Amino acid sequence: MNKNIFSQIYNDYTQQIEAGTLKPGVKLPSENELTEHYSTSRETVRKALHLLSQNGYIHKMRGKGSFVLDMNRMEFPVSGLVSFKELSQRLGRTARTLVYEVSLIPCPQHIARQLQVQEKEPVWKVVRAREIEDEKVILDKDYFLASVIPSLTQDIASESIYEYLEGELALKIAYAKKEISVEQVTAEDKLLLDLKRDTHVVVVRNYVHLEDTTLFEYTESRHRLDKFQFVEFARRMPNEE
């Protein structure tokens, strides 16, 4: 029961902050007030506030309370593992996915190096453009181990692959290493993205692991420069004497 209330508190406040109902600088109700409002324990309230703080929604000031932070929702999260479907919902903008390819292929040599597998091991190759407000601004090229994901379809790729992996296959996606660089556009970028006069794109390479540490996905996401800023919310931890 407490877990459900914990989620309710967290979701209530993330939704209000993201929707702009709670403006930056607004003070949240006190722990005692939240405890009474949600008919729960103070420990449950503290856990929900701690998660809001860790994810950059609020700032907790000792002796003063919790205050809403400024959240710019055209930002692209660096540290989180967020699907495009989840991101587009947060942005609150018209978005869709265009699927160009879903195929089972022998792993090419350069991808085998990234996935740390033998060349020609079966992998799923998925190529998709992400469209926001009628402009194709992200090109995703994904490679998944077929030994982990036995089946993929175009319908799944057009919705949310992560939703399928976690919901239907019950896979536990745990963490990823990300590499970010600015690179010259390719012929493929020009063909599949609405680049206008851009000569460079931001490239994010993701190496995604399951809970058992299996590296099962390598993704190259190519972003239009003018549409995203890549952010990381950092919190300075107090020194321990």
Secondary structure by P-SEA (a helix, b strand, c coil): caaaaaaaaaaaaaaaaaacccccccccccaaaaaaaacccaaaaaaaaaaaaaaccccccccccbbbcccccccccccccccaaaaaaaaccbbbbbbcccccccccaaaaaaaccccccbbbbbbbbbbccccccbbbbbbbcccccccccaaaaaccaaaaaacccccccccbbbbbbbbcccaaaaaccccccccbbbbbbbbcccccccccbbbbbbbccccbbbbbbbbbbcccc
